[in-house]
Amino acid sequence: MDFLLDPNIWIAFFMLAALEIVLGIDNIIFISILVGRLPPEKRDLARRLGLGFAMFSRIALLFSLSWVMTLTSPLFAVFGQEISGRDLILLGGGLFLIYKATHEIFLEVEAHQTKEVSSGAENIKTGATLFWGTIVQIGIVDIVFSLDSVITAVGMVDNISVMVAAVVASVAVMMFAAKPIGDFVDRHPSIKVLALTFLTMVGTLLIAEAFDVHVPKGYVYTAMLFSLVVEALNIRARTKRLAAQH
């Protein structure tokens, strides 16, 4: 237990936990948007399962570090560009994220959705299929985000216990933040579209990373934060106008 008295251990823990939370923002947004398609009574369970899977996948990858690091070894080359297992996972994840975000934008902006009736065997089956389909999609993106997160963690800390503790702490914070973020996104369609465009940019970054083009995520986060601040001001202005009319 002496290592708990080492200030370097605590510094590493808080730095890594903070980084995991920042890297998990896109994960929370993706989960919130997918969960928004589910009936209200199933959303909390889907959030918990999605974030629980994220924690499980990150811890599992941490305990298989030797295998994870082999993913960085080149498998083949295309036009002089070496492609590793990690690159293939990031490429697949980026394409999936762009497809899913684009599809959700279409549903939000163009498609006219019909409400499902909860009674009847066919509707129950459809509801179950939708629920588990959502969990599978969350799981796919969790693996992609977890891989990038774990490789970053390995570069920062060399103590497996600190890594696991930081992952558990970050997921606990994300579980606390996921519901209010999801509710806020659901209440404001314009914020939802902004979040989806953010996920499209994240997917593009993942594809760029697959081809060794490194673009700091800070640029994307800064642009997204600026857009959110502008939209928050617009929402406030619209609310004040509606209040003045009444």
Secondary structure, DSSP 4 states (H G I P E B T S, - for coil): -GGGG-HHHHHHHHHHHHHHHHHTHHHHHHHHHHHTTS-HHHHHHHHHHHHHHHHHHHHHHHTTHHHHHHTTSEEEEETTEEEEHHHHHHHHHHHHHHHHHHHHHHHHHT----PPPS-SHHHHHHHHHHHHHHHHHHHHHHHHHHHHHHHHHHHH---HHHHHHHHHHHHHHHHHHHHHHHHHHHH-HHHHHHHHHHHHHHHHHHHHHHTT----HHHHHHHHHHHHHHHHHHHHHHHHHHHHH-
